[in-house]
Amino acid sequence: PARLEWNGDGKFVSKTILPGQISVYPANQLHSGSYKHDGRHLAVLLEPEFLAAALDNGTKPESLELRWEHGIDSPPLRELVLLLHAEATRRPPADGHYATAVARLLCIHLVR
């Protein structure tokens, strides 16, 4: 397990993140945190413009609100992230169409 420590809303918070759990951090939000672990973790960064385009409903990037959660136990989110990782590390690289489709599904799951 990993120990996540962060400063949120003016107070210090600490939480244990178990293997396979997911944390979601919205872009452009000031925050600080640290992980203490001896394993590996995977980060997926999504541009707000891609997120808005993935929703395909005319939403402006600045009006999107992502969930801000740590330690989510969500098999669908975990599988989408692992699928993206597999596509990103695939050799030879794929054309990107499948990864784009998976990333769009991930966006839909992340927006409030």
N, C-alpha and C positions, 0 to 999 in steps of 0.2 A: 504493500500500500504506500501511497504518497501522502505527505502532510502538506496541505495548502494553507498558507497564512497570508492574509491580505488586510488592507485598511479600507473599510467601506463605511460610508456615512459617518466618518469621524470616530469610528471605533475599530479596534483590532479584533479580527475574527480568525479562527483556526478550524479546519475541517479535515478529516481523513477521507481521501479519495481512494476507493478500492479499484483493483484492476478491472478495466472494462467500463468504468464510470466516465462520464463526460462533464466537462465544464464549458460554459458558454460565456464569452466576453463580448459585449457590443463594441464596435469600432468607435474611435474618437471619444471615448470616455476616459477621463483621468482616473487611474487606479494604480496601485502597486501591490505586488504580491511575490511570494516565493514558494517554490516547491522543495521539499526535502524528501528525497527518495533515492533508491539505488537501482531503479529500473529505468525504463524508457517511457517517453510520452510522445504523442503525436499532436501537432498543431495544424489546424486548417484555417487559413486566413481568406476571408471572402470580402471583396471590394463592395462597398455599399451600392455602387452602380450595377454590379452583377446581381446583387441580391434583389434590387428593384426590378431589373429586367427579367429575372427568373420568375417573379410573381406574375409578370405579364398582365398587369391590371392598371397600368398608368400611374402607379405609386411613385412618388418622388423619393430618391434615396434618403434625403434628410428627414423625411417623415416616418421612416421605418423604425420600429421599436423591437429589438431583439430581446429574448429572454436573457436574464442575467442570473445564471444558476451554476452551482458547483456540485459535483457528485451526482449527476443525473444517471440513473440506471435505466437506460432506454435502449433496448436491443435494436430498434430501427435506426436510431441515430448512430449507434456504434457500428452497425453494418454499413451504413452509407459512408462513414468516415473511413472504414477499412477498405471499402471498394475504391474510394478515391486514392487512398495510399497505394493500393495494388496497381491502379492505372498510372499513377505518377512514377512508380518505380519499375514499370514494365519495360523490358528490353526485348526486341526493339520497341521504341515508343509507338504508341497507337496514334491515330489521327486526332484524338481529342473529343470526338463526338459523344462517345459513351461517358467519358469523364464529365463533360458538360451537362449531360442529362442527369447523372448522379448528383452533381453539385446543385442543380436546380431543385431536385427532390430534397436535398439537405436544407436549402434555403427555405423551402416551404415549411419544413418542420421547425425551423429556428425562429420564425417571425411570430410575434404575439398575435 
